[in-house]
């Protein structure tokens, strides 16, 4: 019997050259549990490494990556500040390589590199440059291909912890989907190394919750994707602002640029960027699960609804906030398990992340594209090509 994915047979996606992306989105709950189990098998090693490094006075904590891998850090810098009071920075590998004098400081540094393929030239160059510029360098490398050049490089270096994600998270499709969610959850768990068993349990609760809601979220995404929008603005505050940037790139990648997307925080969008709204614009509002922050998100949605013409407005929020705003075009609701990571933005991040993946996926199908390879002429590639690295 043909397996159903989002209420359609696998053959439906095969005909549209979209099987890899469909499976990689729907299988995320399984991969999260697999990732959590792998972390527990190394919990003593992780705890020993993280405890020693974070005890160093004035250590700089720096996330890096390229593309979607970099946007993980943009979320983590907010999340780790909120949950642990840690000052975390995020600088893309592309910025480190192109401006090392401005990004690499000779001070004790924990460099956390996230990578799907582990073959991007900037990922390896950023580490080489950091080793040249930083005397006391410590590293965590989170990578989805444990046979990659990056993983092998990391295993040969001292003061370096290499964390392999589940093999299936090294997405075969063009867009990063399961790779992003697995690396984000791994990042979250290792910073909670003192309670890693509890946090891996939270991962399992998130996985079970998403598995129950996956089809309903996909149904909403498919319905929204049937609209004719050419401009798409993703809006989120705090940790969800980093997610808005990830959603932005997913929309453009999977539609091969047919949809031109942007991102911002709602409060910042008022200050000029709001002029982009016209009759072909859709704004998608990730409503924070942090009560204080949600006030700003909801105020801005209400403002746009009050000014609405032919533009489309979508809210994505917890079901408990269902009645906080009315008058938009679409509402996408979800649950966060009450016992999982109380006070954390991770539950909202994961549900909104998967919605953004599904909307981008459904819009790609709506456009009739080869979703697993939406840029067949090769101007943009799954692993970046054509990069020259100028050694320092």
C-alpha positions in Angstrom: 0.0 0.0 0.0 1.3 3.4 -1.0 2.3 5.4 2.1 0.3 8.6 2.7 2.3 11.8 3.3 0.1 14.9 4.2 -2.9 12.8 3.2 -1.6 12.1 -0.3 0.1 9.0 -1.6 3.9 9.0 -2.0 3.3 8.6 -5.8 1.8 12.0 -5.9 5.1 13.5 -4.7 7.1 11.2 -6.9 5.3 12.5 -10.0 6.2 16.1 -8.9 9.8 15.3 -8.0 9.2 16.2 -4.4 9.6 12.9 -2.5 12.8 13.9 -0.7 11.5 17.2 0.6 8.1 15.7 1.6 9.7 12.8 3.5 12.3 15.1 5.2 9.6 17.4 6.5 7.2 14.6 7.7 9.9 12.5 9.3 11.2 15.2 11.6 9.6 13.9 14.8 11.3 10.5 14.3 14.7 12.2 13.7 14.4 14.4 16.8 14.0 11.3 19.0 16.9 9.7 17.3 19.0 12.8 17.8 18.0 12.9 21.5 19.0 9.3 22.0 22.4 9.9 20.5 23.0 12.9 22.8 22.2 10.8 25.9 24.7 8.2 24.8 27.3 10.9 25.1 25.9 12.9 28.0 29.0 12.6 30.2 31.3 13.7 27.4 29.0 16.6 26.5 28.6 17.7 30.2 32.4 17.5 30.8 33.2 19.6 27.8 30.5 22.2 28.2 31.1 22.6 32.0 34.8 23.2 31.5 34.4 25.7 28.7 31.6 27.7 30.2 33.6 28.1 33.4 36.2 30.1 31.5 35.9 33.8 32.5 34.7 36.1 29.8 34.5 33.4 27.2 32.9 34.5 23.9 30.2 32.2 22.7 29.8 32.4 18.9 27.4 30.5 16.6 28.3 30.3 13.0 27.2 28.7 9.8 26.1 29.6 6.2 22.6 30.1 5.0 20.0 28.2 7.0 22.7 26.8 9.3 23.5 30.4 10.3 19.9 31.3 11.1 20.0 28.6 13.8 22.4 30.9 15.7 20.1 33.9 15.1 17.5 32.1 17.1 19.8 30.6 19.7 21.2 34.0 20.7 17.8 35.1 21.9 16.8 31.7 23.3 20.0 31.2 25.4 19.8 34.7 26.8 16.1 34.2 27.8 16.6 30.8 29.3 20.1 30.9 30.8 21.2 34.5 30.8 24.0 33.8 28.4 25.4 36.3 26.0 25.6 34.5 22.7 26.6 36.0 19.4 25.9 34.8 15.8 28.2 35.6 12.9 27.8 33.9 9.6 30.8 32.0 8.2 30.4 34.1 5.1 31.0 37.2 7.2 33.9 35.6 9.1 35.7 34.7 5.9 35.1 37.9 4.1 35.9 40.2 7.1 38.1 38.2 9.6 39.6 41.4 11.1 36.1 42.6 12.1 34.7 39.3 13.4 37.5 37.2 15.0 38.9 38.6 18.2 41.8 37.1 20.1 39.9 36.2 23.3 38.7 32.9 24.7 36.1 31.7 22.3 33.6 28.9 22.0 32.9 28.6 18.3 29.7 26.5 17.5 29.6 25.6 13.8 26.4 24.2 12.3 26.4 22.5 8.9 24.3 20.2 6.9 26.7 18.9 4.3 29.9 19.9 6.1 31.4 20.7 2.6 30.7 24.4 2.3 34.1 26.0 1.7 33.3 28.9 4.1 32.6 26.5 7.0 36.1 25.0 6.9 37.7 28.4 6.1 36.0 30.0 9.1 37.6 27.4 11.4 41.0 27.7 9.8 40.9 31.5 10.2 39.7 31.2 13.8 42.5 28.9 14.7 45.0 31.4 13.3 43.5 34.4 15.1 42.4 33.0 18.4 44.8 31.6 21.0 42.3 29.9 23.2 39.7 28.4 20.8 37.2 25.8 21.7 34.7 24.3 19.3 31.5 22.4 19.0 30.8 21.2 15.4 27.2 20.1 14.8 27.0 18.4 11.4 24.5 16.2 9.6 27.1 14.2 7.5 29.5 12.5 9.8 31.8 11.6 6.9 32.1 15.2 5.7 35.3 17.2 5.5 34.1 19.4 8.4 33.4 16.4 10.7 36.8 14.9 9.9 38.6 18.2 10.4 36.9 18.5 13.8 37.9 15.1 15.0 41.5 15.9 14.3 41.5 19.0 16.5 41.9 19.4 20.2 39.3 21.2 22.4 36.6 20.2 19.9 33.4 18.3 20.3 31.8 16.9 17.1 28.1 16.1 17.3 26.8 13.9 14.5 23.1 14.4 13.7 21.0 11.5 12.4 22.2 10.4 8.9 18.7 11.1 7.5 18.9 14.7 8.6 21.4 15.4 5.9 18.6 16.3 3.6 18.7 15.0 0.1 16.3 17.7 -1.1 17.6 21.2 -2.0 16.1 22.9 1.0 17.3 22.4 4.5 14.4 21.1 6.6 15.1 18.2 9.1 18.8 19.4 9.3 17.7 22.8 10.7 15.4 21.4 13.3 17.8 18.7 14.5 20.7 21.1 14.8 18.6 23.6 16.6 17.4 21.0 19.1 20.9 19.7 19.6 22.2 23.2 20.3 19.4 23.8 22.8 20.1 20.5 24.6 23.9 20.9 25.0 23.5 24.2 26.7 21.2 22.5 29.1 23.8 19.9 29.7 23.2 19.8 33.5 19.6 18.6 32.8 20.2 17.0 29.4 18.1 13.9 30.2 15.1 16.2 31.1 15.6 18.2 27.9 15.9 15.2 25.7 12.6 14.1 27.2 11.2 17.5 26.2 12.4 16.8 22.7 10.4 13.6 22.7 7.3 15.5 23.9 7.7 18.1 21.1 8.1 15.3 18.6 4.9 13.5 19.7 3.0 16.8 19.7 4.1 17.6 16.1 3.3 14.2 14.8 -0.3 14.7 16.0 -0.6 18.1 14.4 1.5 17.6 11.2 -1.5 16.9 8.9 -3.6 19.8 10.1 -0.6 22.2 9.7 0.0 20.8 6.3 -3.7 21.3 5.3 -3.5 24.9 6.4 -0.3 25.5 4.5 -1.8 24.0 1.3 -4.8 26.1 1.5 -2.8 29.3 2.0 -0.4 28.4 -0.8 -3.2 28.4 -3.3 -3.4 32.2 -3.0 -1.6 34.2 -5.7 1.0 36.1 -3.6 4.3 37.3 -5.0 5.6 39.2 -1.9 5.8 37.4 1.4 6.9 38.9 4.6 7.7 36.8 7.7 7.5 38.5 11.0 8.6 37.4 14.4 10.1 38.8 17.7 12.8 37.4 19.9 13.9 33.9 18.9 11.2 33.9 16.3 12.9 36.7 14.4 15.7 34.3 13.5 13.1 31.9 12.4 11.5 34.5 10.2 14.8 34.8 8.3 14.9 31.0 7.9 11.3 31.0 6.6 12.2 33.8 4.2 15.0 31.9 2.5 12.9 28.7 2.4 10.1 30.6 0.5 12.5 31.9 -2.1 14.5 28.7 -2.5 11.6 26.3 -3.0 9.8 28.7 -5.4 13.0 29.5 -7.3 12.4 33.1 -6.6 8.8 33.3 -7.8 7.9 34.4 -4.3 10.1 37.3 -3.2 10.3 37.1 0.6 11.5 39.3 3.4 11.6 39.2 7.2 11.6 41.5 10.2 10.4 41.9 13.7 6.9 43.4 13.8 8.1 46.5 15.8 10.9 47.1 13.3 8.7 46.5 10.3 6.8 49.7 11.1 9.9 51.8 10.6 9.9 51.9 6.8 9.8 48.3 5.5 6.0 48.3 5.9 5.8 50.2 2.6 6.4 46.9 0.7 2.8 45.9 1.3 0.6 45.9 -1.8 -2.2 43.7 -3.2 0.2 40.9 -3.9 1.7 40.9 -0.4 1.1 38.3 2.3 2.4 38.9 5.9 2.8 35.9 8.2 2.9 36.7 11.9 4.6 34.3 14.2 3.0 35.2 17.6 5.4 34.7 20.5 4.6 32.3 23.2 6.2 34.8 25.6 3.3 36.8 27.1 5.2 40.1 27.2 6.5 39.9 23.7 3.2 38.6 22.3 1.7 42.0 23.1 3.8 43.7 20.4 3.2 40.9 17.9 -0.6 41.1 18.4 -0.6 44.9 18.3 1.0 44.9 14.9 -1.4 42.3 13.5 -4.3 44.4 14.6 -2.8 47.5 13.0 -2.4 45.7 9.7 -5.9 44.3 9.9 -7.2 47.9 10.5 -5.4 49.1 7.3 -6.2 46.0 5.2 -7.0 46.2 1.5 -6.3 43.2 -0.8 -3.2 42.0 1.1 -3.3 38.7 3.0 -2.7 38.3 6.7 -1.8 35.0 8.4 -1.2 34.4 12.1 0.6 31.4 13.5 0.1 31.0 17.2 -0.7 28.8 20.1 -4.3 27.8 20.4 -4.6 29.6 23.7 -4.2 32.9 21.8 -6.9 32.0 19.3 -9.3 34.8 20.4 -6.6 37.5 20.8 -7.0 38.8 17.3 -9.7 38.5 14.6 -10.1 39.8 11.1 -7.1 38.2 9.4 -7.4 35.9 6.4 -5.9 32.7 8.0 -5.1 31.4 11.4 -2.8 28.5 12.1 -3.0 27.2 15.6 -0.8 24.7 17.5 -0.3 23.3 21.0 2.9 23.3 23.0 3.1 20.5 25.6 2.6 22.1 28.9 5.2 20.0 30.6 8.0 20.7 28.0 10.5 23.4 28.6 8.3 25.8 30.4 9.2 29.4 29.6 11.1 28.4 26.5 10.5 29.6 23.0 11.5 26.3 21.6 8.0 24.8 21.3 6.8 27.9 19.4 10.0 27.9 17.3 9.5 24.2 16.2 5.8 24.5 15.3 6.3 27.7 13.4 9.4 26.3 11.7 7.5 23.3 10.4 4.7 25.5 9.2 7.2 27.6 7.2 8.7 24.5 5.7 5.2 23.2 4.7 4.0 26.5 3.2 7.2 26.9 1.1 6.8 23.2 0.1 3.2 23.6 -0.9 3.8 26.8 -2.8 6.5 25.1 -4.8 4.1 22.3 -5.7 1.5 25.0 -6.6 4.0 26.6 -8.9 4.6 23.2 -10.6 8.3 23.2 -9.8 10.7 20.4 -9.2 10.6 20.8 -5.5 13.6 18.6 -4.7 15.7 20.7 -7.1 13.8 23.9 -7.8 16.8 25.6 -9.5 17.7 23.0 -12.2 20.0 25.4 -14.1 22.4 25.4 -11.1 22.6 29.1 -10.4 22.0 28.1 -6.7 23.1 24.7 -5.5 22.5 22.4 -2.5 26.1 22.8 -1.5 27.5 26.2 -2.5 29.9 26.3 -5.5 32.1 28.8 -7.1 33.6 30.2 -3.8 37.2 31.5 -3.8 38.8 31.5 -0.3 41.6 34.0 0.2 43.8 32.7 3.0 44.9 35.0 5.7 
